[in-house]
Amino acid sequence: MANNGAALAGNGLGVPPPLNTLVPATATKQYFTEAQWTTLMSIMDTVISPIYSHSNSDYNDSQISISNEDYNRMVKHLNEKVTDAPPEELLNRFLAERPSEIPRFDEVLRRTLTEFTPDKQRNDLVDGLSKLNNPVFSWLLTGYTTPFHKQPVVIRQAIFQSWRGSMLMNKLYGGMAQAAKSVFIRTSPTFKQVTGYDGLQSKVSPEAGDKFTFKQFHADDEPKILETDVVIVGSGCGGAVCAKNLAEAGHKVMVVEKGYSYSPESFPMEENDAMANLFDGGGISAVDDGSMTILSAATWGGGGAVNWSASLQPQSFVRKEWAQGRGLTFFNTAEFQTCLDRVCGYMGVSTDHIHHNHANTVLMEGARKLGYHFKAVPQNDGGKVHYCGTCTLGCGNGGKHGTLITWLPDAANAGAEFIEGFKVDSVLFDESTGTKVATGVKGTWTSRPESNSIPVTRDIIINAKKVIISCGTMWSPIVLMNSGLTAQCLQNHQIGRNLYLHPVNIIIGVFATDVRPWEGSALTSVCTSLEDLDGAGHGVKIETAAMVPGMSMALLQANSGLSWKTRVLKYRHMNNFIIIGRDRDTGRIYPDKNSGAPRAAYTTSKFDSGILLKGLVACAKIVYASGAYEIHASIAGIEPFIRTPESIEAQGKGADDIEPGITDPAFQQWLKELRKIGNRPGVATYACAHQMGSNRMSTREQDGVVDPQGRVWGTQGLYVSDASVFPSATGVNPMITNMAISDWISRGVSETLKREACGLETTI
């Protein structure tokens, strides 16, 4: 694999657009009145309330006060439990912080709500804020006619917590609680100081990656017309593999991406910059009912730029289901295994150089003690130790041999051309023969968003012999719908349907040792004992997760600002564990009627949430067995389990219903409470980083969107090659499956082009 070919000459680009200019209040006036914004900020101050001791002379009824006795008890507890506990002066500053007094908080929230929030969700928020300012509606929603923002903070907290159990206000409760916590951690002036967080210290290595050369255009009223053999829409794990294979096979290839490229020196980004520049919707996209956050890449390199190094191949029962249950016999062949092995070999996937961090050691040790099966997760580390905990924010040391280090540089060295900032609107067709033959794509190019400059836009048309749509499960069906395919070609309107999201629940463990959870590879181990709970391959895997502060601390549940802030102070002692479900039941992708962006109609089903609940219990037991003294579930309404000397002493005594491996009656009681409250959507926090299936592969046109070669049914010359073609959820991190399928599809496209060049077959 090459790294420094002429096609990769640096062009001076790659610095992320600055986020240091305050978003003016006028930017939100088109959506929010001043009164609505005031109410919104009062909600933020309710979730993250300022806290003072009674003896503090600055205390008033807009803050929460605690007695000197409680304050001293908290300080003593922190000094006993937290390594390098903050001095009281710094602790007091952190406790006193309120979102409305942090300019950076206001800026990030404004940008989030103006640039990244879908119209429907923003309108729902505006409507809710308006009702809180109306005396009649306020009484119905709060029990008071006094506007919410004029209430003392103790009353606001009681009102806000009451919304958790309200069918009418639960959605607002969940969204506001998570937004307040996430943005606060990312903007707090003192969080890094009080926790010791220094997770952005990765150093760029010589192998960190390349600066790519992208086509540039001048403003013009006429479209720019380009020519190529194959245009690939999307630069992620599917598109990057296709680009390398086709370019190295001698075809003229052009890869277009709606996101932008950033140089290795930009990584890892500060969390605010990463959310704005590397992820769709600023990293806050959610399903329609608000029950699940969707993290989806929107940058050069796609998911391969921001995912972790987990390189798991699909299990045998998944391959069998696809081959026998859905008639896609290729997935049970040695040829598919060759594709899997080829992409793994190219990236140097192995378990030989893993250095497990604390979280992964805990997962394996806890699983061992309970008799669960566990194993190391192969890493695409190129044969070297990759001890990077910030890959979500961009891999700063280049140890992850994903799209930016391998596939795209080698595609460039083989002659592939690249365009960033190009949003494809639709596929172009020639229908003169009565068949829809893809002839290219059209869309709009926007120059890099640089500071103090107005971006240049230009309409672009790319004529091509073959079109490959590889812009991911969220966007690929949107491009196909915009191209007029849903109504005209597919009998059952399968485009966008059969959406799988691998719903995730979370357990957080707090340990006595100084964990420094931001250090080390995010995911190097997995517990697989519960991966098939129904005999049909539906179950959960228990894994670890990157402890990026704004993401992880937003998942930490609490019933008050004080309890949340004191729990956050233990951040450096925490590990995050994720329970990933292989969902049986599906949703769909469809375009927002105003913006055209993808929206997801998906609610985790009773069946799937039930399976996840079993995983939550098992994960909690693993964390307990590994010595955690606090265990937090991402479920509203359940307090964390606290290990006490009394509970330890009581182990094995007087309990008739003890589960194997755990003999602490107090912990058993906590597990019962966990099961009782449950994890139904709206109560549990759900997250998703794996999107699959919205352009399902099938053997019959009425059952899916693409045929077994990746060709879109009812068309010629048009392919889809990304995770959207998965027949169902993989149950494992989907990168390797995506790449192997794309290896297969792209090699087929190459053979077709070669045969057509020799006049041996017609366009297909």
Order of alpha helices (4+ residues) and beta strands (2+ residues): alpha-alpha-beta-beta-alpha-alpha-alpha-alpha-alpha-alpha-alpha-alpha-beta-alpha-beta-alpha-beta-alpha-alpha-alpha-beta-alpha-beta-beta-alpha-beta-beta-beta-beta-alpha-alpha-beta-beta-beta-alpha-alpha-beta-beta-beta-alpha-beta-beta-alpha-alpha-beta-beta-beta-alpha
